[in-house]
Amino acid sequence: MRWQQPDGNIIYPDQFIALAEEMGVITAIDQWVLRAACQQLRTWQQQEMGAWQWVEGRLIQQPEATLPSLAMSMNVNLSSHHFAQKKLVETFASILQDTGLSGHYLKLEITESVFIQNAKEAANMLSQLKQLNVQICLDDFGTGYSSLSYLHQFPIDMVKVDRSFIQDIDTDPEKLEIVRAIVGLCHTLNMAVTAEGIETLQQRDILLELGCEYGQGRLYWGATDGATLTQALEFTGQNPG
């Protein structure tokens, strides 16, 4: 999420999300983002972008005969303030229906603050969201006080390891062992793992060796808008390799 001002300057989330929560408009922003994200993904699906694969830091199109189509999914952050809304599940179901996107392709990212504020109500709402076939991701794992207890109490599908552990994984043996333990625990509980903040090939290789399924960070792509990414996909598809 980026806020672009009329003069072109970009305001980043850490500068306005807390203010939006304080003003009580964060749920409206979340719903707008969710609808826009679902619509964008549905558009890409309808355009049948083809079969894609990451090769040397680039997303390139491959012949359909050699690779299955990349099953794109969309991750959307969800503020804990949403869990005070009685019609949360109805709203999400309506957005999926309006955009024509199957919930299977949507991943909702939450932080453990959701559980701290009202664990019982949060668990109930997450269970209802799961009935829409969406996946639940626990974001910024490792930065809170009681993260481990949440992994077996709530219907979590994926854990995102905070970038503070990833950024020194190739130089700090203690952080490497922490990440190894997190990946092992999550796999024991049948949860996938995403590493945040990957910036180097060495970090990526270590995470692959640990069995981490997903990664995000500047090594792959910086923040960009849907139109720019669509143009990049189309251009790369015309010039494979």
Secondary structure as GFF3:
##gff-version 3
##sequence-region A 1 241
A	DSSP	beta_strand	3	4	.	.	.	ID=ss1
A	DSSP	beta_strand	10	11	.	.	.	ID=ss2
A	DSSP	alpha_helix	13	23	.	.	.	ID=ss3
A	DSSP	alpha_helix	26	47	.	.	.	ID=ss4
A	DSSP	beta_strand	51	55	.	.	.	ID=ss5
A	DSSP	beta_strand	58	62	.	.	.	ID=ss6
A	DSSP	beta_strand	74	77	.	.	.	ID=ss7
A	DSSP	three_ten_helix	80	84	.	.	.	ID=ss8
A	DSSP	alpha_helix	88	99	.	.	.	ID=ss9
A	DSSP	three_ten_helix	103	105	.	.	.	ID=ss10
A	DSSP	beta_strand	106	110	.	.	.	ID=ss11
A	DSSP	alpha_helix	113	130	.	.	.	ID=ss12
A	DSSP	beta_strand	135	141	.	.	.	ID=ss13
A	DSSP	alpha_helix	147	153	.	.	.	ID=ss14
A	DSSP	beta_strand	158	161	.	.	.	ID=ss15
A	DSSP	alpha_helix	163	166	.	.	.	ID=ss16
A	DSSP	alpha_helix	173	188	.	.	.	ID=ss17
A	DSSP	beta_strand	192	195	.	.	.	ID=ss18
A	DSSP	alpha_helix	201	210	.	.	.	ID=ss19
A	DSSP	beta_strand	214	215	.	.	.	ID=ss20
A	DSSP	alpha_helix	226	238	.	.	.	ID=ss21
###
